[in-house]
Amino acid sequence: MSQYNDRVERQRQKIAAEDWAAKVKAIHAHSLGSMYYDTRPEDTEDGKSVLDVEYNSGRIERTLDSGEKFIFTNYELKGEELISAFSQNN
């Protein structure tokens, strides 16, 4: 049975990394149109503000004043990159 120890440990790391990825890293309420991830600068035109929630995975969820939500996933970590980032931060 010991031949499976590495696989079992890797699966534990993967599950832990996925749990960690879903946790909030930062919350930013702003009216800036120059965020590095922002592909929707129209959301903050004319001083309108938004609420951006960044998760440990890199996923960013934007909420507009109207309650409408958008998700930026350009920099979202997955697979081995996610496990590596989790290992570095824990």
PEZIBEL-V245165 format. One record per pair of residues at least 12 apart in sequence whose ideal C-beta (glycine too) atoms are under 7 Angstrom apart, sorted by the first residue. I is the first residue (numbers start at 1). J is the second residue. D is the distance in Angstrom with one decimal. If there is no record, write none. Layout:
[[I:J:D] [I:J:D]]
This chain:
[[13:83:5.5] [14:83:6.1] [16:86:6.6] [17:82:5.1] [17:83:4.7] [17:86:3.7] [20:56:5.4] [20:86:5.0] [20:90:6.9] [21:55:6.4] [21:56:5.1] [21:57:3.6] [21:77:6.8] [21:82:5.8] [22:55:6.4] [23:55:6.7] [23:56:5.4] [24:53:6.0] [24:55:6.1] [25:54:4.8] [25:55:5.9] [25:56:4.9] [26:54:4.4] [27:53:5.4] [28:52:4.7] [29:49:6.2] [29:51:5.0] [30:49:6.4] [30:50:6.6] [31:44:4.9] [31:47:5.4] [31:48:6.2] [31:49:4.3] [32:44:6.1] [33:45:6.9] [37:60:5.6] [37:72:4.9] [37:74:6.0] [37:75:6.3] [39:72:6.8] [40:70:6.2] [43:62:6.7] [43:64:6.0] [48:65:6.5] [49:65:6.8] [50:62:5.3] [50:63:6.7] [50:64:5.8] [51:63:4.5] [57:76:5.3] [57:77:5.1] [57:82:6.4] [58:75:4.2] [58:76:4.6] [58:77:5.1] [59:71:6.5] [59:73:5.6] [59:76:4.7] [60:72:4.2]]
